[in-house]
Amino acid sequence: MADARASAQHGLKNIVRAAAVGMALFLAACASGPRVVPEAERPAPVTRPTPVAPRPIAPGLPQDVERHRIALLVPLSGPNAGVGRSLQNATQLAVLDTKSDVLRITTYDTAAPGGAAAAAQQAISDGNRLILGPLLAEEAREVAPIARRARVPVLSFSNDAGVAGNGTFILGYVPAQSIERVVNFAKRSGITDFAGLVPSGLYGERASTAFLRAVESAGGKVNALETYDGRPGSMTTAIAKIGRSPFDAILVAGSAEGAVTAAPLIRRTTSGKAARLLGTELWNTDSAIGGKAALNGAWFASVPDNYYRQYATKYRARFGTAPYRLSTLGYDAVLLTVRIARGWRPGDEFPAARLTEREGFAGLDGAFRFGRDGVAERALEVQEVRGGTTATVSPAPANFGAN
C-alpha cells in the first residue's frame, strides 16, 4: 500500500511539472507574439520548393530539342489577313490529320512593322530550320537572302517563278503550267488558231510569254494577242482588235470575274461567236466558277479538286468558315515536311536536297515535284464550266509525262 501511494505521488509530481512547463511556454508565447492557434484552426503547411539554379537567359522561344522548328510567314493583319489566317488554319489541320508530334510551327506576321524581312529575321533568331511562306512574290524576294545566309530553305506560297532558286522554292500555281496544259488539250481537240486577251502587268507579261510558247510548241498559231488594263473601255478596245483576226479559241488570262466581263464582248465579234474560251489557274480560286453562265463551255487547267471538297468540309467544321482555295498550299507544305522529317534529326539543318527528289510528293492538290529551278511542277487537270458546275474533261496525269 505504501509503495502504491508513493508511485501515485511520483506520477502526480510529473504531471504538475509538465503542466508548469506548458504554462510557461504559453505565457512566453503570449508575451512575445500572437496566441498559439489550435491544431484544428491551423492552415495547411506551405511546402517551399527546393531552390534550383536559374536557367540561362536565351533570346527567342524556349528551347525544344524534341521537335522540328518550322516558321510560318503569312499576313495576319492588313488586306491579306484572311488568306494568311486560312493558311495558318490549314497547317494546323494538317498537323492534326497526320497526328504528327515532331513539328513545332510558329507563325510570324509578315504585315507587322518591319514586314516579311523582320519576320524572317525573328524566325531564324528563334531557331527555325525551315520557312513556310511568305505569300507574295515581293515578300519572298525580301526573305530569300536572309534565309539563304542562315542556310534555311524557304517554301513560298507565291506563284512567281522569278523568285525561285538558291534555296527558295515556289509552291504556288504557276500560270505557265496551266496555260501549257489547256493549250495542249485544245490542240489535241482540233483547235489550231488561237487568240489571247491578257491583263497588263507582270502576270500578264508572263502569261503572254507562256501562251506564245505553248501554242508554238503545240503546233498552233496565235493570230491575235492584246492586253487591257483597268481604264474604262480598255477591255472593249482590246477585244475589238482581236475580233479582226480568225481564231477558234481565245485565252482569257486573269480572274474569272474578268472573263465573265469579257465573254459577252467576245461573243459579239465574228470569230468569237463560236470560239472556245480558255482560262488559267486563277479561275479555280473562284468557288462559284461553275455557276457563271457566261463561261459555259469554257476550259481551264488547274490542280485537281478531288480532295479539296473533303478538305473544305473538314475545314469548315473545325474553323466555322470556308477556306481560301489557296490554303491547301499550307496543308501540302506540312505533308511534305512530315514526310521529310522521318529522316531529319531535330536541330539539324533541313535536308533541302530531298525537295528535288524526282518521284515528288502527293497532297490535296495532287502530285507535285520541284525542278532544279525551285518551281513546283504540278500534274494538272482540265475542267469545263458546264451547267452550273465544273466537270473534268481531261484528268490529271498519273505521272509527270506528257500532258
ZIGI-V101830 format. One record per backbone hydrogen bond with DSSP energy under -0.5 kcal/mol. NH is the residue of the N-H (numbers start at 0). CO is the residue of the C=O. Records with the same first field share a line. If there is no record, write none. Layout:
NH: CO + CO
//
This chain:
4: 0
5: 1
6: 2
7: 3
8: 4
9: 5
10: 6
11: 7
12: 8
13: 9
14: 10
15: 11
16: 12
17: 13
18: 14
19: 15
20: 16
21: 17
22: 18
23: 19
24: 20
25: 21
26: 22
27: 23
28: 24
29: 25
30: 26
31: 27
32: 28
40: 37
41: 37 + 38
46: 44
47: 45
67: 101
69: 67 + 103
70: 129
71: 105
72: 70 + 131
73: 71 + 107
80: 77
83: 79
84: 80
85: 81
86: 82
87: 83
88: 84
89: 85
90: 86
91: 87
92: 88
93: 89
94: 90
95: 91
96: 92
97: 93
98: 94 + 95
99: 94
103: 67
105: 69 + 103
107: 71
109: 73 + 107
111: 108
114: 111
117: 113
118: 114
119: 115
120: 116
121: 117
122: 118
123: 119
124: 120
125: 121
126: 123
127: 122
128: 68
129: 68
130: 152
131: 70
132: 130 + 154
133: 72
139: 135
140: 136
141: 137
142: 138
143: 139
144: 140
145: 141
146: 142
147: 143
148: 144
149: 145
150: 147
151: 146
152: 128 + 150
153: 166
154: 130
155: 153 + 168
156: 133
157: 133
160: 158
162: 159
163: 160
164: 167
167: 164
168: 153 + 166
169: 373
170: 155 + 168
171: 157
173: 171
176: 173
177: 173
178: 174
179: 175
180: 176
181: 177
182: 178
183: 179
184: 180
185: 181
186: 182
187: 183
188: 184
189: 186
190: 185
193: 191 + 220
194: 248
195: 223
196: 250
197: 225
199: 227
204: 200
205: 201
206: 202
207: 203
208: 204
209: 205
210: 206
211: 207
212: 208
213: 209
214: 210
215: 211
216: 212
217: 213
218: 214 + 215
219: 214
220: 191
222: 193 + 220
223: 193
225: 195
227: 197
233: 230
236: 232
237: 233
238: 234
239: 235
240: 236
241: 237
242: 238
243: 240
244: 241
247: 192
248: 192
249: 275
250: 194
251: 249 + 277
252: 196 + 250
258: 254
259: 255
260: 256
261: 257
262: 258
263: 259
264: 260
265: 261
266: 262
267: 263
268: 265
272: 268 + 269
273: 270
275: 247
277: 249
278: 298
282: 279
283: 280
284: 281
285: 282
286: 284
288: 285
290: 287
291: 288
292: 290
294: 291
295: 292
296: 384
297: 294
298: 276
299: 382
300: 278
301: 380
303: 378
306: 363
308: 304
310: 306
311: 307
312: 308
313: 309
314: 310
315: 311
316: 312
317: 313
318: 314
319: 315
326: 323
327: 324
328: 325
329: 326
330: 326
331: 327
332: 328
333: 329
334: 330
335: 331
336: 332
337: 333
338: 334
339: 335
340: 336
341: 337 + 338
342: 339
343: 340
344: 342
347: 344
349: 128
351: 349
353: 350
354: 351
355: 352
356: 353
359: 356
360: 367
362: 365
365: 362
367: 360
368: 376
369: 354
370: 374
373: 370
375: 169
376: 368 + 374
378: 366
379: 377
380: 301
381: 393
382: 299
383: 390
384: 297
385: 383 + 388
387: 289
388: 385
390: 383
392: 381 + 390
393: 381
396: 379
//
